[in-house]
Amino acid sequence: MLESALNKIAAKILNLDEASLAGLWEKYKAKMENFDSTKEWEKAVIVFFIINAVRVKNHIFNEKMLERQKKGEKPEKQTVKKPELKIIK
């Protein structure tokens, strides 16, 4: 159950635009640096690291794609996954 919840969160995060997240980086960095023993501070720390995680993931992805291009490999086709839909009555 926990793993499923984390995978859903990761899927949502992957849909976020890095450029938009980059604009929030300074804001959440400042909030994180100003320690406060509140839930808002804790959430700010998590958001800051989510933004960094997306940036690092994209950096690694781009680096690996460049390596593949230099080796002459063709990129793998990404399969489009259907969204999970729930029937609500």
Stockholm file with secondary structure:
# STOCKHOLM 1.0

chainA/1-89         MLESALNKIAAKILNLDEASLAGLWEKYKAKMENFDSTKEWEKAVIVFFIINAVRVKNHIFNEKMLERQKKGEKPEKQTVKKPELKIIK
#=GR chainA/1-89 SS CHHHHHHHHHHHHHTSCHHHHHHHHHHHHHHHHSCCSSHHHHHHHHHHHHHHHHHHHHHHHHHHHHHHHHHTCCCCCCCCCCCCCCCCC
#=GC SS_cons        CHHHHHHHHHHHHHTSCHHHHHHHHHHHHHHHHSCCSSHHHHHHHHHHHHHHHHHHHHHHHHHHHHHHHHHTCCCCCCCCCCCCCCCCC
//
